[in-house]
Each structure stands twice: as C-alpha cells, then as structure tokens.
C-alpha cells in the first residue's frame, strides 16, 4: 500500500502542491494518532452533524489553496488543540466513496502521527478517546472510516 501511495499520490501532490477547487471531488484528510502504549485516537462526531454519534479518525476537508498536510495540521489544531509538524505526517492509506452514490465523491487521505504537542480535546463538540485496535473494530463508524480501519488493522469491521 505504501509504495502505491508514494508513487501515485506524492507524484501528483508535487506536480500541484496546492489543492484547487475541484467540483467533482471532495478531498478530506484524517489523522491516525498512535501512542506508544498501542492506543489510537478516535473522535465521536457531535449528534447534530452528518454521521452524528459515530467514531472517526479526526480530520476534515482540504480547503482551496492548501496541501493535504497543511489542511491536517490546521484541522487537528482547530478540532483537538494539538500541534503537529507537517514532517510528522506519514501517509498510511486512503478510502473513497462510491461515485454512483454521490454527486461529489469523497476521498479520505489517512496519515499516521506518532509525535505531537498537546492533549486531545473535542474543541468542536463530540468526544475523543484512545482505543486499542480491537476496541476500534467494534466502534460504530462511518463507512469510509470502516475501510480505513480495515486497511490499518487488517480485519473487517462488519462483525
């Protein structure tokens, strides 16, 4: 997976380092924060938002003029109060929605982060918590986060 990620996406990102408005695609970035004790950070979406009450990897939309790395640094600062250096973002995987079900398909780029400053807080609502992989498998998650969890931990999340 990493070779594919590096070869395909990094080449495209270098060719056009900033994202421009693309009405046919919604680019989203997400963080897989990993602690030394083996636990991973998950964010529970506020009840009044789309996928409310479901657990996800924290992150958000890439705004026009941002690189995915810039967007993720911004998002984790705004949503969690965590400071991350762009060099700490390690590409981990991606998931995309079915194009037939949406006018603008979503593509989520997942980055692993093992070094940061600050303690995660749910600054924009919902809640955050740390889980081991087995616990994450059993959380209720949006479909694309289920795909990312399967890539990360290697099992289906449908059980």
Secondary structure, DSSP 8 states (H G I E B T S, - for coil): -HHHHIIIIIHHHHHS-S----TTEEEEEEEEEB-TTS-EEEEE--TTSTTTT-EE-SEEE--TT--HHHHHHHHHHHHH--B--GGG-EEEEEEE--GGG-SSEEEEEEEEE---BS----TTSSEEEEE-HHHHHHS-B-HHHHHHHHHHHSS-S--
